């Protein structure tokens, strides 16, 4: 990848996520008015301000790159290299004063995610990664970056399962298959949105399952998980961020989760 500075891309992704955090926290502390998009999903001025903050950081560093944002759609730029952004994943929780929400920023080059970042502003956490450069986390603005490493637990009976939106996953036949995984694991958690994946990145869960989402909801999570030593695929086992579903795991339990969700 000689024409793409991955260290710069990783730094840009991190700074973009931090800029979005600052923009969204300002609204979080004083409250926001919730509007409805045509598809009935919520949106706030915090979503818009956060996307504007991300776009400003990205454009300053890489003015020629393409950009796809949940709120503003596609922007002109290089066809083979684009940033994919959800400025505030977890808007519903954000509007209710909960903490499991934040920005998702990914750089896609020639169809593959090569750098990305995410943030949980209410918790003071920022995560970032790039191909071959590791996955990192920092708590607070002055915290020391910590290199992330997924857990080494391989026995599902000792594992923790994290999963996403119940309205999608809790439908037959997925409901029965997911229930089997939940009941056979040591514990299960449903924190929702990007916070569920954060558990795997920190080695506090062995697998995270999500489905029924858009490309910007999971794009940076692929590079974060892979650079932390884990495995990221869709529910069919394809290593893609574009299917609207994913299994993010420590790798050791990945095949077990894939087979269970396939009904095998």
HELIX and SHEET records of a PDB file:
HELIX    1   1 UNK A    6  UNK A   30  1                                  25    
HELIX    2   2 UNK A   45  UNK A   61  1                                  17    
HELIX    3   3 UNK A   91  UNK A   95  1                                   5    
HELIX    4   4 UNK A  121  UNK A  123  5                                   3    
HELIX    5   5 UNK A  156  UNK A  158  5                                   3    
HELIX    6   6 UNK A  166  UNK A  169  1                                   4    
HELIX    7   7 UNK A  174  UNK A  184  1                                  11    
HELIX    8   8 UNK A  193  UNK A  201  1                                   9    
HELIX    9   9 UNK A  215  UNK A  227  1                                  13    
HELIX   10  10 UNK A  254  UNK A  261  1                                   8    
SHEET    1   A 2 UNK A  35  UNK A  36  0                                        
SHEET    2   A 2 UNK A  42  UNK A  43 -1                                        
SHEET    1   B 8 UNK A  73  UNK A  75  0                                        
SHEET    2   B 8 UNK A  65  UNK A  69 -1                                        
SHEET    3   B 8 UNK A  78  UNK A  89  1                                        
SHEET    4   B 8 UNK A 102  UNK A 109 -1                                        
SHEET    5   B 8 UNK A 112  UNK A 120 -1                                        
SHEET    6   B 8 UNK A 125  UNK A 130 -1                                        
SHEET    7   B 8 UNK A 134  UNK A 139 -1                                        
SHEET    8   B 8 UNK A 146  UNK A 147 -1                                        
SHEET    1   C 5 UNK A 187  UNK A 189  0                                        
SHEET    2   C 5 UNK A 160  UNK A 163  1                                        
SHEET    3   C 5 UNK A 207  UNK A 211  1                                        
SHEET    4   C 5 UNK A 245  UNK A 249 -1                                        
SHEET    5   C 5 UNK A 231  UNK A 233 -1                                        
END                                                                             
